Amino acid sequence: MHSTKYLVIAFILTLLIMISGTLGYMLIEGWGVLDALFMTIITITTVGYGEVQPLSSLGRIYTVGLILAGFGFFVYVAGAVVQFMVEGQIRNILGRQRLNRKIDRLKHHYIVCGYGRIGRVLCKKLRQKPVELVVIENSPDLAPRMEKDGVLYIAGEAYNEANLQKARIDQALGVIAALGTDADNVFLVLTARQLNPDLNIIARASDKAAKSKLTAAGANRVESPYEMGAASMAQRILRPTVTSFLDLALSDKPTEIQMEEIPVSAHSHLVGVMLKDSGIRQEYSLIIVAIKNPDGSMHFNPSHLATLNIGDTVIAVGEDVNLQKLEKILNPKNEGRA
């Protein structure tokens, strides 16, 4: 039986013994409710105030039984309370240790700094890929939310070097700075860049003026949620059909069409093969929208003579099941998307 149930039982027994004790004195001695209740409380708590009124022989026998029952009751209550507190602490300690062990095993993951409104939505989107991630959040009020969402997290300031090292920043692919203020994000980016010069850092900027500061601090990309939201609204007005298509292609929900980017690994048998000979369009009914080269150059609507090379990223549109098949071919060392 769980310690919480013991505590509930103890509370119920408290009410029962007080009610039964009070009724007993009222029936045996003919006392009023207040005198009977007071006598019951000082008897079961053994405080030794003395008798409220002289007791009859039957009343004394009843009091002896009440004392014995009260003593056993308090032993039970004390045990239930101690068990509840100790088990709660042990549960918290063991839970934290399990989180730490999982964090210690992370590699090629992302560190999300901040679990506010933006951070939480961001983590939800990333985990749908799925992508390994760990959150660093300072607010204790958000800990229950992170536990409910099942994310790995570290409690503390995200710009603290010890917390970033605990999040295995040396093994991470990137850091996402989504703290509440631009000043905190700038300090975080500076610290993260010092700890891992090769890190991909994406930062949130609330103020337009903070973009240059975050870039100078070492952020690879700076995004403003407010500007992105305004731009999205404008596109829905100017290009409603295009935005509807993109919403459909990038939706998290299963649809007939999806858009995905897939890296070409050295283990793919299509390395060095031209698109016309790869069978991608013929076998999987996929549309190759673009190929991004390792140097960052983008080739839109590549010709059938375009060659797939190591480090390229293929952007394709089609049914999700076919995209998963293509990912297994282009990136066979990856287990594929969930």
MARMILUM-966846 format. One line per 2 residues: number of its first residue (from 1); their letters; for each residue x, y negated, z of N, C-alpha, C. Coordinates in pm, whole numbers, plus 32768, in hexadecimal, padded with zeros to 4 digits. Example, Ala and Ser with C-alpha at 12.3 -4.5 7.8 and 13.67 -1.06 7.14 Angstrom:
2
1	as	8527/8239/830C/84CE/81C2/830C/8528/814A/830C | 8505/80E1/82C4/8557/806A/82CA/850A/7FFD/8313
***
This chain:
338
1	mh	8054/8077/8000/8000/8000/8000/8058/7F84/8000 | 8038/7F20/7FB1/8088/7EA9/7FA6/807E/7E55/8024
3	st	80E8/7E04/803C/80EB/7DB2/80B4/807A/7D4C/80B6 | 804E/7D1F/8042/7FDF/7CBF/803C/7F60/7CFE/8074
5	ky	7F49/7D7D/8055/7ED3/7DC0/8089/7EDA/7DCE/8120 | 7F53/7DE9/8154/7F64/7DF1/81E5/7F3E/7D6C/8226
7	lv	7F65/7CFF/81E6/7F48/7C7B/821E/7EB1/7C61/821F | 7E6D/7C8A/81B6/7DDB/7C79/81AF/7D97/7CCC/821B
9	ia	7DC6/7D48/822D/7D8E/7D9E/8296/7DA3/7D61/831F | 7E1A/7D28/8335/7E37/7CE8/83B6/7DD8/7C74/83D0
11	fi	7DBA/7C27/8369/7D5E/7BB6/8378/7CD1/7BE7/839A | 7CA7/7C51/8357/7C22/7C89/8371/7C1A/7CC0/8400
13	lt	7C85/7D04/842B/7C88/7D39/84B4/7C85/7CCA/851C | 7CC3/7C59/84FC/7CC0/7BE6/8558/7C31/7BBA/8571
15	ll	7BE6/7BAC/8506/7B5A/7B83/8514/7B09/7BEB/8560 | 7B1E/7C6C/8541/7AD0/7CD6/8581/7AEA/7CDD/8617
17	im	7B6B/7CD4/863E/7B8A/7CE2/86CD/7B5A/7C69/871B | 7B5D/7BF2/86DC/7B2C/7B7A/8721/7A94/7B7F/872F
19	is	7A51/7BAD/86C5/79BF/7BB5/86CB/7993/7C20/8730 | 79D3/7C96/8728/79AD/7D03/8783/79CD/7CDF/8814
21	gt	7A41/7C9E/882B/7A65/7C74/88B3/7A03/7C10/88EB | 79DE/7BB0/889A/797E/7B49/88C6/78F6/7B87/88E5
23	lg	78C5/7BDD/888D/7844/7C1D/88A3/7847/7C76/8920 | 78BA/7CB9/8937/78C7/7D10/89AC/78B6/7CC4/8A2F
25	ym	78FC/7C53/8A3B/78F0/7C03/8AB6/7864/7BC7/8AC4 | 7827/7BA3/8A57/77A0/7B6D/8A5D/773D/7BD6/8A8E
27	li	774B/7C53/8A60/76EE/7CBE/8A88/770A/7CF0/8B15 | 778C/7D00/8B36/77AF/7D3B/8BB9/77A0/7CD5/8C2A
29	eg	77D8/7C5B/8C13/77D8/7BF7/8C7E/776A/7B8F/8C71 | 7728/7B8D/8BFF/76BD/7B2B/8BEC/76F1/7A9E/8BD8
31	wg	776F/7A90/8BA8/77A8/7A0B/8B94/7773/79CB/8B14 | 778D/7947/8B0B/776F/7900/8A8F/77D9/791C/8A25
33	vl	77BD/78EE/89AC/7817/7909/893C/78A1/78CE/8953 | 78A7/7851/8985/7928/780E/8996/797F/7855/89FE
35	da	7943/7876/8A72/7990/78BB/8ADA/79BD/7945/8AA9 | 7965/798C/8A65/7987/7A11/8A34/79F6/7A0C/89CA
37	lf	79EF/79A9/8971/7A56/799A/8909/7ADC/7974/8948 | 7AD9/7918/89A7/7B54/78ED/89E8/7B95/7961/8A32
39	mt	7B44/79AE/8A79/7B79/7A21/8AC3/7BB3/7A8A/8A63 | 7B73/7A9B/89F1/7BA5/7AFB/898D/7C2D/7AD0/8958
41	ii	7C3A/7A4F/893A/7CB7/7A1D/8900/7D2B/7A27/8963 | 7D15/79FB/89E1/7D84/7A00/8A41/7DA4/7A90/8A6A
43	ti	7D43/7AEB/8A58/7D5B/7B78/8A79/7DB0/7BBC/8A0D | 7D87/7BAD/898F/7DCF/7BF3/8924/7E57/7BB2/8907
45	tt	7E65/7B31/892A/7EE7/7AF0/8917/7F40/7AFE/8992 | 7F08/7B34/8A01/7F51/7B4C/8A80/7F9A/7ACF/8AB0
47	vg	7F55/7A5B/8AAC/7F96/79DF/8ADA/7F90/79D2/8B71 | 7F36/7A1C/8BB3/7F35/7A1E/8C46/7EFA/79A3/8C88
49	yg	7E94/7968/8C4E/7E53/78F5/8C8C/7DF9/791C/8D02 | 7DD9/799A/8D0C/7D7F/79C6/8D77/7CF1/79D5/8D44
51	ev	7C9A/7A08/8D9C/7C10/7A21/8D73/7BC2/799F/8D6C | 7B6D/7997/8D08/7B16/7922/8CFB/7AB2/791F/8D6D
53	qp	7A77/7991/8D88/7A1B/79A5/8DF8/7A39/7A2E/8E35 | 7A10/7A43/8EB2/7A28/7AC7/8EF0/79EC/7B36/8E9A
55	ls	7A38/7BA3/8E8D/7A0C/7C13/8E3B/79D3/7C83/8E90 | 7973/7CC6/8E5A/793D/7D3D/8E9A/799C/7DB2/8E80
57	sl	7981/7E23/8EC1/79D7/7E98/8EAC/79D5/7EC3/8E1A | 795E/7EC5/8DDE/7953/7EE9/8D51/799C/7E83/8CF9
59	gr	7994/7E04/8D21/79D8/7D9B/8CD6/7A6F/7DAB/8CDA | 7AA2/7DD8/8D51/7B34/7DED/8D5E/7B60/7E63/8D07
61	iy	7B10/7ECE/8D08/7B31/7F40/8CB1/7B31/7F16/8C1E | 7AD0/7EC7/8BFB/7AC6/7E97/8B71/7B3F/7E40/8B4D
63	tv	7B6A/7DEE/8BAE/7BDE/7D97/8B98/7C5D/7DE8/8B83 | 7C6D/7E54/8BD1/7CE2/7EAB/8BC0/7CE5/7EE4/8B31
65	gl	7C72/7F14/8B05/7C6B/7F49/8A7D/7C87/7EDF/8A14 | 7C57/7E65/8A2F/7C6D/7DF8/89D0/7D01/7DD2/89CB
67	il	7D44/7DD5/8A3F/7DD4/7DB7/8A43/7E23/7E1D/89F2 | 7E04/7E9E/8A07/7E4A/7F06/89BD/7E32/7EF9/8926
69	ag	7DB5/7EE0/8902/7D94/7ECF/8874/7DD7/7E52/883D | 7DDA/7DE6/888D/7E19/7D6A/8861/7EAE/7D79/884D
71	fg	7EF0/7DC5/88A7/7F81/7DDB/889A/7FA1/7E27/8819 | 7F54/7E93/8803/7F69/7EE0/8788/7F4B/7E8D/870C
73	ff	7EE7/7E38/8719/7EC2/7DE3/86A9/7F32/7D82/8686 | 7F6C/7D44/86ED/7FD6/7CE3/86D3/8054/7D24/869C
75	vy	8070/7D9D/86C6/80E1/7DE6/868C/80CA/7DFC/85F7 | 804F/7E22/85D5/802D/7E3B/8548/8037/7DB9/84F7
77	va	7FFF/7D4B/852D/8001/7CCC/84E6/8090/7C9B/84D1 | 80E1/7CA3/853C/816C/7C78/8531/81B5/7CC9/84C6
79	ga	819E/7D4B/84C5/81DD/7DA0/845F/81B0/7D7D/83D4 | 812D/7D60/83C4/80F8/7D3E/8340/8132/7CBA/830E
81	vv	813E/7C58/8368/8174/7BD5/8341/8207/7BE2/831A | 8254/7C29/836E/82E2/7C3C/8351/82F5/7C86/82CD
83	qf	82A5/7CEF/82B9/82AF/7D3D/823D/828E/7CE6/81C4 | 8227/7C93/81D3/8200/7C3B/8165/8270/7BDB/8140
85	mv	82AF/7B9F/81A7/831A/7B40/818E/8397/7B83/8155 | 83BD/7BF3/8192/8436/7C38/8166/8427/7C6E/80D9
87	eg	83B4/7CAF/80BD/83A0/7CE6/8038/839A/7C7A/7FCF | 8360/7C07/7FF5/835C/7B98/7F96/83E7/7B66/7F75
89	qi	843D/7B5A/7FDB/84C6/7B2E/7FC3/8513/7B95/7F72 | 8503/7C13/7F96/854A/7C7D/7F4C/851D/7C80/7EBB
91	rn	8498/7C6E/7EA7/8464/7C6F/7E1E/84A0/7BFD/7DCD | 84AB/7B88/7E0B/84E6/7B16/7DC7/857A/7B2D/7DA7
93	il	85C1/7B67/7E08/8650/7B81/7DF4/8666/7BE7/7D85 | 8618/7C54/7D8A/8627/7CBC/7D23/85FF/7C88/7C9A
95	gr	8595/7C37/7C98/856A/7BFD/7C19/85D4/7BA3/7BDD | 8615/7B51/7C31/867F/7AF9/7C03/86F7/7B49/7BD2
97	qr	8716/7BB6/7C18/8786/7C0A/7BEF/876C/7C4B/7B68 | 86F0/7C76/7B51/86CE/7CB1/7ACF/86DE/7C4A/7A5F
99	ln	86B1/7BCF/7A7B/86C1/7B64/7A18/8754/7B4B/79FB | 87A5/7B46/7A64/8835/7B2C/7A53/8878/7B99/7A01
101	rk	8851/7C16/7A1A/888D/7C84/79CD/886A/7C79/7939 | 87ED/7C55/791C/87C4/7C45/7890/880E/7BD0/784F
103	id	881E/7B63/789A/8865/7AEF/7864/88F7/7B11/7849 | 8933/7B5F/78A2/89C1/7B85/7893/89D9/7BDA/7816
105	rl	8971/7C18/77E2/8980/7C6C/776B/8962/7C22/76E8 | 893C/7BA3/76F2/8914/7B58/767A/898C/7B3B/7620
107	kh	8974/7B48/759D/89D4/7B20/7537/8986/7AED/74BE | 89C1/7A8C/747A/8983/7A53/7401/88F4/7A24/7420
109	hy	88E6/79DD/748C/8864/79AE/74BA/885E/7915/74B4 | 87EC/78E0/74D9/87D9/7850/74DE/87BB/7826/756E
111	iv	87ED/77B1/7593/87D6/777A/7618/8776/7705/7608 | 86FF/7713/763F/869A/76A9/7639/869F/765C/76BC
113	cg	86BF/75DF/76B3/86CD/758B/772B/8650/7536/773D | 8600/755C/779F/8581/7517/77B8/850B/756F/7791
115	yg	84AD/757F/77EF/8437/75D2/77D4/83B7/7581/77E8 | 83BD/7505/77B8/8344/74B3/77BA/82E9/74DA/7747
117	ri	8299/747B/771A/8239/749A/76B0/827F/74C5/762F | 82E9/747E/760A/8330/74A0/758F/8381/751F/75A1
119	gr	83C6/752B/7611/8419/75A1/7629/83C9/7620/762C | 8353/761C/7669/8302/7695/7673/82CF/76C2/75EA
121	vl	829D/7662/759A/826E/7684/7513/82E1/76B8/74BF | 8356/7679/74CD/83CC/76A3/7482/83F2/7733/74A3
123	ck	83F3/7754/7524/8415/77DD/754D/83B1/7842/7516 | 8332/781E/7518/82CB/7877/74E4/82E1/7894/7450
125	kl	8305/782C/7405/831E/783D/7375/839A/7894/735D | 8404/787B/73AA/8480/78C5/7396/8470/7959/73B8
127	rq	8423/7976/7420/8414/7A01/744B/83BF/7A52/73EA | 8379/7A10/738F/8329/7A58/732D/8380/7A90/72BD
129	kp	83FE/7A65/72B5/8454/7A92/7247/8479/7B26/7251 | 84AF/7B5F/72BE/84CE/7B1E/733D/855E/7AEB/7341
131	ve	8576/7A88/7396/85FB/7A51/73AA/861C/7A59/743F | 8694/7A88/745F/86BE/7A8D/74EB/86D5/79FF/751D
133	lv	86A1/79E1/7593/86B3/795B/75C9/86B1/795D/7661 | 86EA/78F4/7699/86E6/78DE/7729/86C8/784A/7740
135	vi	8676/782E/77A5/864C/77A5/77C2/8695/7774/783E | 86BD/76F5/783B/86F2/76B3/78B3/868F/7644/78D7
137	en	8655/764E/794D/85EE/75EF/7977/8603/75CA/7A09 | 85FC/7549/7A27/8618/7519/7AAE/859C/7514/7B07
139	sp	8526/7508/7ACC/84AC/74F7/7B1C/847D/757C/7B56 | 8476/7586/7BDC/8444/7603/7C19/83B1/761D/7BFC
141	dl	8367/75B3/7BD8/82D8/75C5/7BBA/82C2/7616/7B3B | 8327/7619/7AE3/8318/7661/7A65/8347/76F2/7A6D
143	ap	8382/7719/7ADF/83B2/77A3/7AEE/8341/780A/7AE0 | 82CC/77F7/7B21/825F/7858/7B0E/8232/7862/7A7D
145	rm	8235/77F2/7A36/820C/77F4/79A9/826F/7845/7955 | 82F1/7834/7971/8356/787F/7926/834E/7914/7945
147	ek	8333/7936/79C3/8325/79C2/79E8/82AB/79FF/79A5 | 823F/79B3/799F/81C5/79E3/795E/81DC/79F8/78C8
149	dg	822A/799E/788B/8245/79A8/77FC/82AE/7A13/77DD | 82F3/7A43/7845/8355/7AAD/7832/83D7/7A82/77F2
151	vl	8400/7A03/7809/847D/79D4/77D0/84EC/79DD/7838 | 8565/79F3/7808/85DA/79EF/7860/85F7/795D/787F
153	yi	8613/793F/78FC/862B/78B3/791E/8691/78A5/798E | 86CD/7831/7992/872B/780A/79FB/86F7/778A/7A38
155	ag	86EC/7787/7ABC/86BA/7711/7B02/872E/76B2/7B1C | 8722/7636/7AEC/878A/75D3/7B03/8790/756F/7A93
157	ea	87ED/750F/7AA1/87FE/74A8/7A3C/8840/74E4/79C0 | 8807/74C6/794B/8839/7501/78CF/88C2/74CA/78A8
159	yn	88E2/744F/78D1/8963/7415/78AC/89D2/743B/790E | 89B4/748E/796F/8A19/74BF/79CC/8A6B/752D/7988
161	ea	8AEF/751E/798A/8B46/757E/7946/8B32/760C/797A | 8B23/761A/79FE/8B14/769F/7A39/8A97/76E4/7A04
163	nl	8A29/7699/79F6/89AD/76D5/79C3/89BA/76FC/7930 | 89FE/76A9/78E2/8A12/76CA/7855/8A6C/7744/7846
165	qk	8AD1/774E/789A/8B28/77C4/7896/8ADD/7841/78C4 | 8A85/782E/7927/8A33/789E/7955/89D5/78CE/78E7
167	ar	89AC/7871/7891/8956/7893/781F/89A7/78CA/77A9 | 8A2A/78E1/77C2/8A85/791B/775E/8A8B/78C6/76DF
169	id	8AAB/7847/76F5/8AB5/77EB/7684/8B25/7813/7626 | 8B8B/7859/7659/8BFA/7884/7605/8BCF/78EF/75A0
171	qa	8B60/7936/75BE/8B2E/799F/7565/8AB1/7973/7518 | 8A83/78F8/752E/8A04/78CB/74F4/8A16/789B/7464
173	lg	89AB/78A5/7418/89A9/786F/7391/898A/77DA/7391 | 8937/77B0/73EF/8911/7724/73F0/88D3/76F8/7473
175	vi	88CA/7675/7481/8889/7637/74F5/881F/75D7/74C1 | 87AC/75DA/7501/873F/757F/74DF/872A/7522/7555
177	aa	8746/74A3/7541/873B/743F/75AC/86AF/7402/75A8 | 8659/7430/7601/85CE/7400/7604/85AC/73CA/768E
179	lg	860D/7383/76CB/85F5/7349/774F/859B/72CE/7744 | 856F/729D/77B5/850A/7234/77B7/853B/71AB/778C
181	td	85BD/718D/779F/85F1/7109/777D/8663/7114/7719 | 8674/70AB/76CB/86DF/70AA/7668/8768/70A9/76AC
183	ad	8772/7065/771D/87F2/705F/7765/881E/70EB/7792 | 87BF/7138/77C6/87E0/71C1/77EF/8808/7216/7778
185	nv	87C5/7203/7708/87E6/7250/7690/8870/722C/765A | 8896/71AC/7660/891A/7183/7633/8985/71C3/768A
187	fl	8973/71BF/770E/89D4/71FB/7769/89DC/7292/7753 | 8969/72D1/773B/8966/7360/7721/89B2/7383/76A2
189	vl	899B/7339/7637/89DE/7353/75B7/8A75/7345/75C6 | 8AA1/72DC/760D/8B31/72C8/7624/8B6E/7340/766D
191	ta	8B2A/736C/76D5/8B5C/73DC/7726/8B5E/745D/76D5 | 8AF1/7477/768E/8AE8/74F3/763F/8B51/74F6/75D1
193	rq	8B69/7484/758F/8BCB/7480/7523/8C58/7498/7558 | 8C74/7468/75D1/8CF8/7480/760C/8D0B/7514/762E
195	ln	8CA0/7554/765D/8CAA/75E0/7685/8CB0/763F/760F | 8C72/7619/75A0/8C73/766F/7528/8C72/7616/74AC
197	pd	8CE8/75FA/7473/8CF2/75A0/73FF/8CA8/75D3/7383 | 8C90/7656/7379/8C51/7690/7301/8BBA/769D/730E
199	ln	8B84/766B/7379/8AF7/767D/7397/8A9E/762B/7339 | 8A2C/7662/7314/89C7/7618/72CA/896A/75D6/732F
201	ii	8969/7552/7332/891D/7508/7397/88AF/74B7/7354 | 8835/74CF/737F/87C1/7483/7350/878A/7436/73C8
203	ar	8779/73B4/73B7/8751/735F/7427/86D0/7316/740A | 8686/7300/7473/860A/72B2/746A/8627/7221/748E
205	as	85EF/71C7/7440/85FE/7138/745C/8575/70F7/7467 | 855E/70B2/74D6/84E0/706B/74E6/84E6/6FE2/74A3
207	dk	855A/6FA3/74AE/856F/6F1D/7476/85C3/6F28/73F8 | 859F/6EDA/7393/85E9/6EDB/7314/867A/6EB4/7329
209	aa	8692/6E58/7387/871B/6E2A/73A0/8773/6E97/73DB | 8736/6EFC/7417/8784/6F66/7456/87BA/6FCA/73F0
211	ks	8788/6FC7/7376/87B3/7028/7312/8849/701D/72F5 | 8877/6FA2/72E2/8905/6F8F/72C5/895C/6FB8/733A
213	kl	892D/6FA0/73B2/897A/6FC6/742A/8983/705E/7436 | 8916/70A2/741B/8916/7135/7422/896E/7172/73B5
215	ta	896B/7135/733F/89C1/7165/72D3/8A54/714F/72F6 | 8A72/70DA/732B/8AFB/70BC/7353/8B2A/7117/73C4
217	ag	8ACC/7141/7419/8AEF/7199/7489/8B0F/7226/745A | 8AE1/7249/73E1/8B02/72CD/73AD/8A8D/731F/737D
219	an	8A15/72E6/7378/89A0/7331/734A/89A8/7345/72B2 | 898C/73BF/7285/8989/73DB/71F6/890D/73A0/71B4
221	rv	88A2/739D/71FF/8824/7369/71CA/87D4/732B/723D | 8796/72BA/7220/8745/7275/7284/86B7/7266/724C
223	es	8656/728F/729C/85CA/7288/7272/857A/7232/72D4 | 8520/71E4/729C/84C4/7195/72EE/8438/71CD/72DE
225	py	83FE/7206/7347/8377/7240/733B/8310/71DA/730C | 8322/715D/7334/82C0/70F6/7310/82C9/70D4/727A
227	em	8344/70C8/7247/8355/70AD/71B8/8325/7123/7165 | 8344/719D/7194/8319/7214/714B/8281/721C/7146
229	ga	8242/71FC/71B5/81B0/7200/71B9/8172/719A/715D | 81AA/7121/715C/8176/70B7/7105/818C/70DC/7072
231	as	8202/7113/7052/821E/713A/6FC8/81C0/71A9/6F9A | 81A3/7207/6FF4/8148/7274/6FD2/80BC/7240/6FB6
233	ma	808E/71E1/7006/800A/71A6/6FEF/8005/715D/6F68 | 8071/7116/6F47/8075/70CE/6EC7/8071/7130/6E52
235	qr	80BB/719F/6E5D/80BC/7203/6DF2/8033/7243/6DE0 | 7FEC/7254/6E4D/7F65/728F/6E42/7F05/7232/6DF8
237	il	7F21/71B1/6E00/7ECF/7151/6DB7/7EF8/714B/6D24 | 7F7E/7145/6D0C/7FB2/7133/6C84/7FB5/71B5/6C34
239	rp	7FD6/7225/6C77/7FE4/72A6/6C31/7F9B/7314/6C7E | 7F18/730C/6C85/7ECD/736D/6CD6/7EDB/73FD/6CA6
241	tv	7EE3/7413/6C23/7EEE/749C/6BF0/7F77/74D6/6C10 | 7FDF/7485/6C00/8066/74B3/6C1E/8074/74D7/6CB1
243	ts	8043/7480/6D08/804E/749A/6D98/7FFA/7513/6DC1 | 7F89/7528/6D7F/7F38/759E/6D9D/7F83/761D/6D77
245	fl	7FC8/7618/6D05/8017/768B/6CDA/8089/76A7/6D3D | 80CF/763E/6D67/813D/764F/6DC5/810A/7682/6E4C
247	dl	8097/7650/6E78/805D/7682/6EF5/8042/7717/6EEB | 8010/7741/6E78/7FF2/77CE/6E63/8071/7821/6E5E
249	al	80D5/77EF/6E15/8151/783B/6E02/81A4/7844/6E82 | 819B/77DD/6ED6/81EC/77DA/6F51/819C/77FD/6FCD
251	sd	8122/782B/6FB8/80CC/784C/702A/8102/78C5/7076 | 80EB/78C4/70FB/8112/7937/714E/80AD/79A9/7141
253	kp	8034/798A/7113/7FCD/79F0/7109/7FDF/7A40/7087 | 7FB9/7AC0/708A/7FC3/7B11/7010/7F6C/7AD8/6FA0
255	te	7FAA/7ABB/6F2E/7F61/7A88/6EBB/7F92/7AD2/6E3F | 7F52/7AB7/6DCF/7F78/7AFA/6D52/8001/7ACC/6D23
257	iq	8028/7A53/6D48/80A6/7A1C/6D16/80F6/79E2/6D8A | 8179/79F6/6D81/81D5/79C1/6DE6/8250/798B/6D9F
259	me	8298/7932/6DE5/8317/7900/6DB2/8381/7922/6E19 | 83F2/7957/6DE9/845A/7983/6E45/84E3/7965/6E0B
261	ei	8545/794B/6E63/85D0/793E/6E38/861F/79B5/6E6C | 866B/79F3/6E14/86B1/7A6F/6E34/8744/7A61/6E0E
263	pv	87A0/7A73/6E6D/882E/7A6B/6E4C/885D/7AE7/6E01 | 88C0/7AD4/6DAB/88FC/7B43/6D61/897B/7B6D/6DAB
265	sa	897A/7BE4/6DE4/89EE/7C13/6E30/8A4E/7C60/6DD7 | 8AC7/7C75/6E0B/8B2E/7CBD/6DC0/8B0A/7D50/6DAC
267	hs	8AA9/7D82/6DF9/8A82/7E0F/6DF2/8A16/7E2A/6D89 | 89E3/7DC0/6D4B/8978/7DD2/6CE8/89B1/7E05/6C63
269	hl	896C/7E64/6C27/8999/7E99/6BA6/8978/7E3B/6B33 | 8934/7DCB/6B52/8913/7D6A/6AEB/897A/7CFA/6AE1
271	vg	89E3/7CFF/6B34/8A4D/7C9A/6B2B/8A91/7CA3/6AA3 | 8A9A/7C31/6A5E/8AD6/7C2D/69D9/8A79/7C53/6969
273	vm	89FA/7C6D/698B/8997/7C96/6927/8944/7C1C/68FD | 8929/7C0F/687B/88D5/7BA1/684A/8842/7BBE/6869
275	lk	87F4/7B54/6875/8767/7B63/6897/871F/7BBD/6833 | 8741/7BB3/67B4/86F9/7C03/674F/8711/7C99/6760
277	ds	8781/7CBA/67A2/87A2/7D48/67B8/8783/7D76/6846 | 8759/7D1B/689B/8744/7D3E/6928/86C0/7D87/6940
279	gi	865E/7D6F/68E9/85DB/7DAE/68F9/8583/7D6C/6961 | 85AF/7CFA/6996/8561/7CB6/69FF/84D9/7C8B/69CB
281	rq	84D8/7C4A/6958/8459/7C19/6923/8401/7C8C/68F1 | 8440/7CF0/68B5/83F3/7D5D/6878/83BF/7DBF/68E2
283	ey	8412/7DE6/693F/83ED/7E4F/699F/839C/7E1B/6A16 | 83B5/7D9F/6A3E/8376/7D6C/6AB8/8313/7CFB/6AA0
285	sl	8303/7CD3/6A21/82A3/7C68/69FD/82BB/7BEA/6A50 | 833A/7BC6/6A5E/835F/7B50/6AAB/838D/7AE1/6A4E
287	ii	8373/7A67/6A78/83A3/79F2/6A2E/841C/79B9/6A77 | 848C/79AF/6A30/8504/7975/6A6B/84FD/78DD/6A57
289	va	84E4/7895/6AC3/84D4/7804/6ABC/855C/77C0/6AAE | 85BF/77EF/6AFC/8642/77AF/6AFA/86AA/780D/6B33
291	ik	8727/77EE/6B14/8799/7833/6B50/87F5/77C9/6B8A | 8810/77D5/6C0B/8869/7776/6C4D/88F2/77B7/6C5B
293	np	8958/7773/6C28/89E1/77A5/6C2F/8A20/7785/6CB7 | 8A8B/77CB/6CDB/8ACD/77B2/6D5D/8AFB/7722/6D70
295	dg	8B19/76DB/6D02/8B46/7650/6D0F/8AD3/75EF/6D24 | 8A58/7622/6D27/89E4/75CE/6D40/899A/75A3/6CC3
297	sm	89D3/75BA/6C4E/8990/7594/6BD1/8916/75EE/6BBA | 88AD/75B1/6B86/882E/75F7/6B73/880D/75FF/6ADE
299	hf	87F0/7677/6AAE/87CA/768C/6A22/8736/76B3/6A1E | 86E2/7652/69F6/8652/766B/69EF/862F/76B3/696D
301	np	85CD/770A/6978/859F/7757/6905/8615/7790/68B6 | 8667/77E2/68F7/86E0/7816/68B5/86BD/7869/683A
303	sh	8715/7865/67D8/86FD/78B0/675D/8715/7944/6773 | 86ED/7993/6714/86FB/7A25/6721/878E/7A4E/671A
305	la	87E6/79F2/66F3/8875/7A0F/66EC/88BE/79EE/676F | 8876/79B2/67CE/88B5/798E/684E/88E2/7A0C/6898
307	tl	8957/7A03/68D8/8993/7A76/691D/8985/7A66/69B4 | 8966/7AD4/69F7/895D/7AD4/6A89/89E8/7AED/6AC3
309	ni	8A13/7A93/6B1D/8A97/7A9D/6B58/8A8E/7AA3/6BF1 | 8AF9/7AD5/6C2E/8AFE/7ADE/6CC1/8AF1/7A52/6CFD
311	gd	8A9A/7A45/6D60/8A85/79C4/6DA2/8A16/7972/6D66 | 89E3/799C/6CF0/8970/7956/6CB7/88F4/796C/6D0E
313	tv	8896/7911/6D02/8814/7920/6D43/87A8/7918/6CD9 | 875A/7981/6CCE/86F1/7988/6C6A/866D/795A/6CA8
315	ia	862C/78FB/6C68/85A8/78CB/6C95/8541/7905/6C36 | 84EB/795B/6C6D/848C/79A5/6C19/83FE/7993/6C4C
317	vg	839F/79A2/6BF0/8310/7998/6C10/82CC/7A16/6BDE | 8274/7A4D/6C33/822B/7AC5/6C0B/81E6/7B03/6C83
319	ed	81B9/7B7F/6C72/8177/7BC5/6CE0/81DD/7BE8/6D4C | 81AF/7BE4/6DC6/8209/7BF7/6E38/824B/7C80/6E35
321	vn	8202/7CE6/6E11/823B/7D6D/6E0E/82AC/7D77/6DA9 | 829F/7D31/6D38/8309/7D33/6CD2/8381/7CE0/6CFE
323	lq	8367/7C75/6D49/83D5/7C25/6D7E/8427/7C76/6DE3 | 83E4/7CC8/6E30/842B/7D1D/6E90/8482/7D84/6E46
325	kl	844F/7DBA/6DD9/849E/7E19/6D89/8519/7DD5/6D4F | 8507/7D5A/6D1F/8578/7D11/6CE7/85E0/7CF2/6D52
327	ek	85B3/7CD4/6DCA/8611/7CB6/6E36/8666/7D31/6E57 | 862B/7DA6/6E52/8677/7E20/6E6E/86E1/7E3A/6E03
329	il	86C9/7E08/6D8A/8729/7E1C/6D1D/8797/7DB1/6D21 | 876F/7D33/6D34/87D0/7CC7/6D35/881F/7CBE/6DB6
331	np	87E1/7CE7/6E23/8822/7CDD/6EA6/8811/7D60/6EF1 | 884C/7DCE/6EBE/8831/7E54/6EF4/885E/7E68/6F84
333	kn	88BE/7E1B/6FB3/88ED/7E2A/703E/8889/7DF0/70A1 | 8830/7D9A/706F/87C6/7D63/70C3/8752/7DC4/70C5
335	eg	8714/7DDA/713A/86A7/7E3B/7145/8628/7E0A/7108 | 8626/7D8D/70DA/85AD/7D5C/709B/8557/7D0E/70FB
337	ra	84F1/7CD0/70C4/8499/7C7E/7114/842F/7CD2/7156 | 8401/7CA4/71CE/8397/7CEC/7216/8314/7CD7/71D2
***
